[in-house]
Amino acid sequence: MTEAPGFIFYIIAFLLVIGPLVFVHELGHYAAGRWFGIKAEVFSIGFGREIGGITDKRGTRWKFGWLPLGGYVRFAGDMNPASQPSPEWLSLPAAERAQTFQAKPLWQRAIVVAAGPVTNFVVAILILAAFALAFGENRTPTVVAGVAAESAAAQAGLLKGDRITAIDGRGIETFNDLRRYIVMRPAETVELTVERDGAEVEMTAQIGVRVEKDRFGNEYKLGQLGVTPGEPVQVEIGLLGAIPAGLRMTGNVIQGTVDGLGQIITGRRSVEELGGPLRIAQVSGERFVMGPTDFAFLIALISINLGFINLLPVPVLDGGHLLFYAVEAVRRKPVEPQVMEWAFRGGMVAILALMLLVTFNDLGAFGVWRNLAGLIG
């Protein structure tokens, strides 16, 4: 077992991951706003009191906040959290008001808001496309080359030569598709669709469980079917095929995130698995030690999740703004300011509650609660 990196190393690795990803996210908002002629007053990496920054010739203050857990762009006219017109906004001179966020058409405001998460997805797609270009893409078919004795596959009745075409109605094409689905569902019951001798066969499998420990001592409970693939099929990806490959891999990560959230919501997976900044810092440090390839892949994963989370329809997040814009488009008038205000208050409470939960989980993963219980006992 490799000794885990030190605390300072965790922090440095965390900043190397989160800092650039927050920057490109906010840069997406900034670039879209500038394209539409909206003045940006502040571009901040981190929250809270400024610890350093500069003001450019356009009057934008580029700064760092002392709490490096996010960032923001404040456009001219952002005088309330919902970015709605206010008496203060109406009192601005016409020339200044024309450069504010509220003065722009609904479709332009929606693009500015969506540009942040979209930029995160673009970053991830480019990283994963580079991996596909460098290493190729594994397209080993789902033909069973071997079945482990007394495994979930053996008990379900899978045989050598069977081709698994779907699980729980979801079509699969490669062994990696099969592996991704199975590892997330330890001890669950799944329905397999199998092609055997030209006929379609349906069967039920109770996924097995295996516990793996990585080089840093972290344990993971994974699902196991008990089948082995045939000869690996690794396909070289050319320049034209790299972006589609990156898109496919990004889609797979998003699908896995949606599946994981669904399992937590339905109680099939413990809410304790939700991690926060401390867990991200831990993983960042470990992946940094493992080398640039693992670290770059982690950056892609976190970039995807940052984009995905920001698109959730929760007030305060980008997705919440987009939801209200969709309502505005349908109603042909903005949502009432008091409704927006209460919605954003509720969204802030929800986000703070989630942050407390994941921090509690992170401290538990680090053994803080166990050690406290030992001291009290």
VOSE-601968 format. One record per residue (C-alpha): y, x, z; residue number from 1; residue in one letter. Coordinates in nm, 4 decimals, padded with zeros to 6 digits, m for minus. Example, Ala and Ser with C-alpha at 12.3 -4.5 7.8 and 13.67 -1.06 7.14 Angstrom:
REM residues 2
NODE,m00.4500,01.2300,00.7800,1,A
NODE,m00.1060,01.3670,00.7140,2,S
//
This chain:
REM residues 377
NODE,00.0000,00.0000,00.0000,1,M
NODE,00.3431,00.1337,m00.0996,2,T
NODE,00.6091,00.1416,00.1688,3,E
NODE,00.8755,m00.1211,00.1076,4,A
NODE,01.2249,m00.0012,00.0103,5,P
NODE,01.4831,00.0216,00.2864,6,G
NODE,01.7432,m00.2430,00.3664,7,F
NODE,02.0285,m00.0585,00.1935,8,I
NODE,01.8141,m00.0245,m00.1183,9,F
NODE,01.7521,m00.3999,m00.1139,10,Y
NODE,02.1265,m00.4656,m00.1025,11,I
NODE,02.2021,m00.2239,m00.3866,12,I
NODE,01.9290,m00.3711,m00.6071,13,A
NODE,02.0448,m00.7249,m00.5234,14,F
NODE,02.4011,m00.6422,m00.6296,15,L
NODE,02.2736,m00.4803,m00.9490,16,L
NODE,02.0992,m00.8090,m01.0347,17,V
NODE,02.3387,m01.0749,m00.9079,18,I
NODE,02.6682,m00.9016,m00.9876,19,G
NODE,02.6189,m00.8699,m01.3674,20,P
NODE,02.4551,m01.2153,m01.3935,21,L
NODE,02.7416,m01.3849,m01.2092,22,V
NODE,02.9858,m01.1904,m01.4261,23,F
NODE,02.8289,m01.3010,m01.7565,24,V
NODE,02.8005,m01.6598,m01.6274,25,H
NODE,03.1706,m01.6737,m01.5451,26,E
NODE,03.2520,m01.4802,m01.8616,27,L
NODE,03.0917,m01.7654,m02.0553,28,G
NODE,03.3312,m02.0127,m01.8927,29,H
NODE,03.6238,m01.7761,m01.9439,30,Y
NODE,03.5497,m01.7041,m02.3115,31,A
NODE,03.5075,m02.0719,m02.3991,32,A
NODE,03.8267,m02.1588,m02.2133,33,G
NODE,04.0214,m01.8873,m02.3868,34,R
NODE,03.8837,m02.0006,m02.7253,35,W
NODE,04.0331,m02.3445,m02.6617,36,F
NODE,04.3642,m02.2051,m02.5387,37,G
NODE,04.3168,m02.2650,m02.1664,38,I
NODE,04.4917,m02.0187,m01.9378,39,K
NODE,04.2704,m01.8538,m01.6748,40,A
NODE,04.4563,m01.7788,m01.3534,41,E
NODE,04.1714,m01.6120,m01.1587,42,V
NODE,03.8382,m01.4542,m01.2525,43,F
NODE,03.6526,m01.3753,m00.9311,44,S
NODE,03.3184,m01.2094,m00.8613,45,I
NODE,03.2332,m01.3139,m00.5078,46,G
NODE,03.4003,m01.5589,m00.2729,47,F
NODE,03.6412,m01.5223,00.0149,48,G
NODE,03.9167,m01.2723,00.0731,49,R
NODE,03.9961,m01.0366,m00.2135,50,E
NODE,03.8868,m00.6779,m00.1627,51,I
NODE,04.0258,m00.5463,m00.4913,52,G
NODE,04.1390,m00.6476,m00.8374,53,G
NODE,04.3868,m00.6222,m01.1232,54,I
NODE,04.6100,m00.8637,m01.3158,55,T
NODE,04.5971,m00.8436,m01.6961,56,D
NODE,04.8819,m00.8997,m01.9400,57,K
NODE,04.7874,m01.2688,m01.9781,58,R
NODE,04.8390,m01.3239,m01.6072,59,G
NODE,04.4709,m01.3506,m01.5173,60,T
NODE,04.3790,m01.1983,m01.1812,61,R
NODE,04.0399,m01.0207,m01.2071,62,W
NODE,03.9151,m00.9631,m00.8552,63,K
NODE,03.6225,m00.9088,m00.6199,64,F
NODE,03.5628,m01.1293,m00.3140,65,G
NODE,03.3981,m00.9971,00.0003,66,W
NODE,03.1014,m01.2405,m00.0214,67,L
NODE,02.9020,m01.1422,m00.3356,68,P
NODE,02.6977,m01.4633,m00.3674,69,L
NODE,02.8630,m01.6111,m00.6740,70,G
NODE,03.1943,m01.6259,m00.8502,71,G
NODE,03.4365,m01.8537,m01.0289,72,Y
NODE,03.7024,m01.8851,m01.2952,73,V
NODE,04.0064,m02.0870,m01.1961,74,R
NODE,04.1811,m02.2286,m01.4967,75,F
NODE,04.5429,m02.3417,m01.5002,76,A
NODE,04.5611,m02.6973,m01.3717,77,G
NODE,04.2545,m02.6693,m01.1456,78,D
NODE,04.4385,m02.8227,m00.8516,79,M
NODE,04.1398,m03.0137,m00.7148,80,N
NODE,03.7612,m02.9526,m00.7155,81,P
NODE,03.6986,m03.2220,m00.9776,82,A
NODE,03.9571,m03.0705,m01.2174,83,S
NODE,04.1219,m03.4103,m01.2626,84,Q
NODE,04.4861,m03.4853,m01.3473,85,P
NODE,04.7065,m03.5159,m01.0393,86,S
NODE,05.0751,m03.5775,m00.9703,87,P
NODE,05.1195,m03.2019,m00.9324,88,E
NODE,04.9641,m03.1505,m01.2767,89,W
NODE,05.1822,m03.4213,m01.4337,90,L
NODE,05.4926,m03.2482,m01.2960,91,S
NODE,05.4223,m02.9290,m01.4925,92,L
NODE,05.6373,m02.8507,m01.7983,93,P
NODE,05.4776,m02.9742,m02.1215,94,A
NODE,05.4125,m02.6203,m02.2528,95,A
NODE,05.2321,m02.5186,m01.9336,96,E
NODE,05.0416,m02.8463,m01.9137,97,R
NODE,04.9110,m02.7926,m02.2679,98,A
NODE,04.7330,m02.4738,m02.1493,99,Q
NODE,04.5555,m02.6445,m01.8597,100,T
NODE,04.1939,m02.7499,m01.8392,101,F
NODE,04.2747,m03.1201,m01.7927,102,Q
NODE,04.4873,m03.1296,m02.1082,103,A
NODE,04.1902,m03.0571,m02.3345,104,K
NODE,03.9687,m03.3174,m02.5018,105,P
NODE,03.6477,m03.4190,m02.3264,106,L
NODE,03.4233,m03.2299,m02.5684,107,W
NODE,03.6148,m02.9060,m02.5142,108,Q
NODE,03.5972,m02.9395,m02.1358,109,R
NODE,03.2227,m03.0020,m02.1601,110,A
NODE,03.1735,m02.6892,m02.3724,111,I
NODE,03.3730,m02.4775,m02.1257,112,V
NODE,03.1595,m02.6016,m01.8359,113,V
NODE,02.8293,m02.5625,m02.0224,114,A
NODE,02.9184,m02.2148,m02.1505,115,A
NODE,02.8339,m02.0474,m01.8169,116,G
NODE,02.4690,m02.1591,m01.7935,117,P
NODE,02.4236,m02.1176,m02.1690,118,V
NODE,02.5383,m01.7554,m02.1409,119,T
NODE,02.2735,m01.6950,m01.8732,120,N
NODE,02.0070,m01.8339,m02.1053,121,F
NODE,02.1333,m01.6167,m02.3915,122,V
NODE,02.1130,m01.3032,m02.1741,123,V
NODE,01.7537,m01.3868,m02.0778,124,A
NODE,01.6539,m01.4639,m02.4359,125,I
NODE,01.7923,m01.1287,m02.5542,126,L
NODE,01.6073,m00.9368,m02.2793,127,I
NODE,01.2786,m01.1149,m02.3485,128,L
NODE,01.3285,m01.0757,m02.7236,129,A
NODE,01.3647,m00.7009,m02.6686,130,A
NODE,01.0356,m00.7032,m02.4748,131,F
NODE,00.8643,m00.8888,m02.7589,132,A
NODE,01.0038,m00.6412,m03.0100,133,L
NODE,00.8904,m00.3429,m02.8008,134,A
NODE,00.5500,m00.4642,m02.6811,135,F
NODE,00.4523,m00.7466,m02.9143,136,G
NODE,00.3304,m01.0918,m02.8126,137,E
NODE,m00.0091,m01.1751,m02.6671,138,N
NODE,m00.1716,m01.4575,m02.8643,139,R
NODE,m00.5282,m01.4333,m02.7398,140,T
NODE,m00.6870,m01.7743,m02.8165,141,P
NODE,m00.8264,m01.9950,m02.5389,142,T
NODE,m01.1878,m01.9425,m02.6403,143,V
NODE,m01.4080,m01.8830,m02.3353,144,V
NODE,m01.5894,m01.5492,m02.3581,145,A
NODE,m01.7461,m01.5696,m02.0131,146,G
NODE,m01.7816,m01.8021,m01.7141,147,V
NODE,m01.8018,m01.6633,m01.3597,148,A
NODE,m02.0948,m01.7914,m01.1547,149,A
NODE,m02.0081,m02.0639,m00.9013,150,E
NODE,m01.6474,m02.0674,m01.0219,151,S
NODE,m01.4318,m02.3735,m01.0885,152,A
NODE,m01.5116,m02.3365,m01.4581,153,A
NODE,m01.8890,m02.3238,m01.3957,154,A
NODE,m01.8783,m02.6303,m01.1716,155,Q
NODE,m01.6736,m02.8179,m01.4322,156,A
NODE,m01.9347,m02.7388,m01.6990,157,G
NODE,m01.7429,m02.4956,m01.9203,158,L
NODE,m01.9629,m02.2854,m02.1479,159,L
NODE,m01.9221,m01.9642,m02.3437,160,K
NODE,m01.7660,m02.0438,m02.6798,161,G
NODE,m01.5713,m02.3472,m02.5572,162,D
NODE,m01.2085,m02.3634,m02.6648,163,R
NODE,m00.9706,m02.5140,m02.4096,164,I
NODE,m00.7059,m02.7114,m02.6012,165,T
NODE,m00.5220,m02.8954,m02.3230,166,A
NODE,m00.4852,m02.9222,m01.9447,167,I
NODE,m00.3702,m03.2501,m01.7910,168,D
NODE,m00.2665,m03.3584,m02.1375,169,G
NODE,m00.0462,m03.0534,m02.1998,170,R
NODE,m00.1482,m02.8651,m02.5109,171,G
NODE,m00.2190,m02.4932,m02.4776,172,I
NODE,m00.2590,m02.2364,m02.7532,173,E
NODE,m00.3083,m01.8994,m02.5861,174,T
NODE,m00.4869,m01.7594,m02.2832,175,F
NODE,m00.1489,m01.6782,m02.1314,176,N
NODE,m00.0606,m02.0495,m02.1510,177,D
NODE,m00.3847,m02.1244,m01.9663,178,L
NODE,m00.3216,m01.8555,m01.7041,179,R
NODE,00.0357,m01.9722,m01.6357,180,R
NODE,m00.0815,m02.3278,m01.5737,181,Y
NODE,m00.3796,m02.2372,m01.3559,182,I
NODE,m00.2193,m01.9795,m01.1237,183,V
NODE,00.0411,m02.2318,m01.0070,184,M
NODE,m00.2195,m02.4900,m00.9052,185,R
NODE,m00.4576,m02.3437,m00.6460,186,P
NODE,m00.7030,m02.6027,m00.5081,187,A
NODE,m00.5700,m02.8756,m00.7402,188,E
NODE,m00.7826,m03.0987,m00.9618,189,T
NODE,m00.7055,m03.0800,m01.3337,190,V
NODE,m00.8332,m03.2504,m01.6476,191,E
NODE,m00.9493,m03.0150,m01.9232,192,L
NODE,m00.9736,m03.1016,m02.2909,193,T
NODE,m01.2302,m02.8752,m02.4561,194,V
NODE,m01.3397,m02.8274,m02.8155,195,E
NODE,m01.7172,m02.7708,m02.8283,196,R
NODE,m01.9206,m02.7538,m03.1496,197,D
NODE,m01.6516,m02.9454,m03.3350,198,G
NODE,m01.6354,m03.2263,m03.0797,199,A
NODE,m01.3750,m03.2956,m02.8114,200,E
NODE,m01.5044,m03.2968,m02.4551,201,V
NODE,m01.3150,m03.4078,m02.1429,202,E
NODE,m01.4014,m03.2572,m01.8043,203,M
NODE,m01.2579,m03.2302,m01.4537,204,T
NODE,m01.2141,m02.8988,m01.2715,205,A
NODE,m01.1265,m02.8219,m00.9097,206,Q
NODE,m00.9178,m02.5059,m00.9363,207,I
NODE,m01.0309,m02.2224,m00.7130,208,G
NODE,m00.8086,m02.0156,m00.4862,209,V
NODE,m00.7661,m01.6412,m00.4666,210,R
NODE,m00.5295,m01.4441,m00.2487,211,V
NODE,m00.3687,m01.1343,m00.3962,212,E
NODE,m00.1699,m00.8670,m00.2154,213,K
NODE,00.0792,m00.6545,m00.4072,214,D
NODE,00.1645,m00.2901,m00.3449,215,R
NODE,00.4322,m00.3882,m00.0927,216,F
NODE,00.1967,m00.5986,00.1191,217,G
NODE,00.3199,m00.9401,m00.0021,218,N
NODE,00.0426,m01.1999,m00.0256,219,E
NODE,00.0216,m01.4713,m00.2909,220,Y
NODE,m00.2130,m01.7695,m00.3136,221,K
NODE,m00.3050,m01.8218,m00.6787,222,L
NODE,m00.5178,m02.0634,m00.8722,223,G
NODE,m00.8325,m01.9360,m01.0447,224,Q
NODE,m01.0477,m02.1076,m01.3058,225,L
NODE,m01.3127,m01.8379,m01.3509,226,G
NODE,m01.3145,m01.7827,m01.7274,227,V
NODE,m01.2619,m01.4605,m01.9214,228,T
NODE,m01.0963,m01.4315,m02.2630,229,P
NODE,m01.2350,m01.2639,m02.5695,230,G
NODE,m01.0880,m00.9600,m02.7395,231,E
NODE,m00.7117,m00.9493,m02.6731,232,P
NODE,m00.4927,m01.0416,m02.9683,233,V
NODE,m00.1616,m00.8585,m02.9500,234,Q
NODE,00.0708,m00.9417,m03.2390,235,V
NODE,00.3573,m00.7146,m03.3400,236,E
NODE,00.6918,m00.8928,m03.3458,237,I
NODE,00.9482,m00.7938,m03.6049,238,G
NODE,01.3240,m00.8177,m03.5734,239,L
NODE,01.3319,m01.1672,m03.7239,240,L
NODE,01.0593,m01.2910,m03.4890,241,G
NODE,01.2046,m01.1406,m03.1706,242,A
NODE,01.4565,m01.4160,m03.0941,243,I
NODE,01.2024,m01.6998,m03.1465,244,P
NODE,00.9632,m01.5095,m02.9185,245,A
NODE,01.2395,m01.4738,m02.6582,246,G
NODE,01.3075,m01.8468,m02.6869,247,L
NODE,00.9394,m01.9272,m02.6331,248,R
NODE,00.9180,m01.7057,m02.3255,249,M
NODE,01.2380,m01.8549,m02.1857,250,T
NODE,01.0960,m02.2030,m02.2404,251,G
NODE,00.7787,m02.1014,m02.0546,252,N
NODE,00.9837,m01.9818,m01.7556,253,V
NODE,01.1853,m02.3053,m01.7482,254,I
NODE,00.8643,m02.5090,m01.7702,255,Q
NODE,00.7216,m02.3116,m01.4778,256,G
NODE,01.0376,m02.3710,m01.2741,257,T
NODE,01.0252,m02.7454,m01.3426,258,V
NODE,00.6550,m02.7540,m01.2510,259,D
NODE,00.7191,m02.5655,m00.9273,260,G
NODE,01.0020,m02.7995,m00.8242,261,L
NODE,00.7835,m03.0970,m00.9079,262,G
NODE,00.5078,m02.9617,m00.6847,263,Q
NODE,00.7525,m02.9128,m00.3954,264,I
NODE,00.8981,m03.2627,m00.4381,265,I
NODE,00.5503,m03.4213,m00.4459,266,T
NODE,00.4291,m03.2159,m00.1479,267,G
NODE,00.1682,m03.0151,m00.3403,268,R
NODE,00.3565,m02.6945,m00.2681,269,R
NODE,00.5272,m02.6044,00.0590,270,S
NODE,00.9057,m02.6199,00.0793,271,V
NODE,00.8793,m02.2835,00.2572,272,E
NODE,00.8276,m02.1246,m00.0847,273,E
NODE,01.1914,m02.1897,m00.1716,274,L
NODE,01.3681,m01.8571,m00.1415,275,G
NODE,01.7322,m01.7608,m00.1163,276,G
NODE,01.9527,m01.4505,m00.1361,277,P
NODE,01.7477,m01.2500,00.1141,278,L
NODE,01.4247,m01.3115,m00.0754,279,R
NODE,01.5971,m01.2259,m00.4038,280,I
NODE,01.7238,m00.9027,m00.2472,281,A
NODE,01.3708,m00.8171,m00.1353,282,Q
NODE,01.2186,m00.8823,m00.4764,283,V
NODE,01.5044,m00.6982,m00.6489,284,S
NODE,01.4415,m00.3865,m00.4415,285,G
NODE,01.0674,m00.3980,m00.5027,286,E
NODE,01.1034,m00.4478,m00.8786,287,R
NODE,01.3613,m00.1702,m00.8972,288,F
NODE,01.1082,00.0670,m00.7407,289,V
NODE,00.8431,m00.0472,m00.9897,290,M
NODE,01.0515,00.0718,m01.2843,291,G
NODE,01.3109,m00.0379,m01.5410,292,P
NODE,01.0746,m00.2722,m01.7290,293,T
NODE,00.9887,m00.4764,m01.4196,294,D
NODE,01.3513,m00.4750,m01.3079,295,F
NODE,01.4774,m00.5925,m01.6489,296,A
NODE,01.2158,m00.8691,m01.6534,297,F
NODE,01.3323,m00.9810,m01.3079,298,L
NODE,01.6915,m00.9934,m01.4345,299,I
NODE,01.5757,m01.2212,m01.7176,300,A
NODE,01.3905,m01.4499,m01.4753,301,L
NODE,01.6852,m01.4792,m01.2371,302,I
NODE,01.9258,m01.5324,m01.5266,303,S
NODE,01.7121,m01.8240,m01.6485,304,I
NODE,01.6959,m01.9744,m01.3009,305,N
NODE,02.0699,m01.9277,m01.2496,306,L
NODE,02.1365,m02.1168,m01.5714,307,G
NODE,01.8799,m02.3853,m01.4856,308,F
NODE,02.0087,m02.4446,m01.1313,309,I
NODE,02.3681,m02.4682,m01.2511,310,N
NODE,02.2699,m02.7414,m01.4962,311,L
NODE,02.1210,m02.9633,m01.2254,312,L
NODE,02.3244,m03.2887,m01.2026,313,P
NODE,02.4633,m03.2060,m00.8589,314,V
NODE,02.8395,m03.2405,m00.8008,315,P
NODE,02.9997,m02.8979,m00.7463,316,V
NODE,02.7537,m02.7400,m00.9931,317,L
NODE,02.8217,m02.7257,m01.3675,318,D
NODE,02.5604,m02.9950,m01.4243,319,G
NODE,02.7501,m03.2286,m01.1927,320,G
NODE,03.0668,m03.1857,m01.3984,321,H
NODE,02.8712,m03.2500,m01.7186,322,L
NODE,02.7221,m03.5649,m01.5651,323,L
NODE,03.0688,m03.7009,m01.4921,324,F
NODE,03.1817,m03.6091,m01.8429,325,Y
NODE,02.8852,m03.8036,m01.9824,326,A
NODE,02.9861,m04.1051,m01.7713,327,V
NODE,03.3444,m04.0631,m01.8923,328,E
NODE,03.2265,m04.0552,m02.2546,329,A
NODE,03.0294,m04.3784,m02.2075,330,V
NODE,03.3047,m04.5595,m02.0119,331,R
NODE,03.5819,m04.4135,m02.2292,332,R
NODE,03.7806,m04.3373,m01.9138,333,K
NODE,03.7465,m04.0823,m01.6318,334,P
NODE,03.5559,m04.1580,m01.3139,335,V
NODE,03.7917,m04.2732,m01.0378,336,E
NODE,03.9369,m03.9805,m00.8351,337,P
NODE,03.8123,m04.1169,m00.5014,338,Q
NODE,03.4580,m04.1459,m00.6397,339,V
NODE,03.4772,m03.7903,m00.7679,340,M
NODE,03.6107,m03.6658,m00.4348,341,E
NODE,03.3288,m03.8217,m00.2318,342,W
NODE,03.0683,m03.7109,m00.4842,343,A
NODE,03.1883,m03.3512,m00.4631,344,F
NODE,03.1903,m03.3648,m00.0854,345,R
NODE,02.8316,m03.4900,m00.0920,346,G
NODE,02.7362,m03.2217,m00.3403,347,G
NODE,02.8896,m02.9530,m00.1207,348,M
NODE,02.6968,m03.0804,00.1817,349,V
NODE,02.3745,m03.0803,m00.0222,350,A
NODE,02.4316,m02.7243,m00.1430,351,I
NODE,02.5115,m02.6004,00.2078,352,L
NODE,02.1990,m02.7731,00.3438,353,A
NODE,01.9895,m02.6074,00.0725,354,L
NODE,02.1425,m02.2684,00.1525,355,M
NODE,02.0560,m02.3136,00.5207,356,L
NODE,01.6995,m02.4125,00.4291,357,L
NODE,01.6358,m02.1159,00.1993,358,V
NODE,01.7956,m01.8758,00.4466,359,T
NODE,01.5690,m02.0164,00.7199,360,F
NODE,01.2720,m01.9651,00.4856,361,N
NODE,01.3836,m01.6106,00.4017,362,D
NODE,01.4124,m01.5159,00.7678,363,L
NODE,01.0682,m01.6629,00.8271,364,G
NODE,00.9252,m01.4592,00.5390,365,A
NODE,01.0716,m01.1464,00.6996,366,F
NODE,00.8986,m01.2363,01.0276,367,G
NODE,01.2175,m01.3067,01.2245,368,V
NODE,01.0952,m01.6343,01.3762,369,W
NODE,00.7547,m01.4886,01.4571,370,R
NODE,00.9128,m01.1940,01.6356,371,N
NODE,01.1498,m01.4219,01.8285,372,L
NODE,00.8574,m01.6405,01.9341,373,A
NODE,00.6797,m01.3274,02.0568,374,G
NODE,00.9826,m01.2194,02.2591,375,L
NODE,01.0223,m01.5644,02.4142,376,I
NODE,00.6497,m01.5892,02.4861,377,G
//
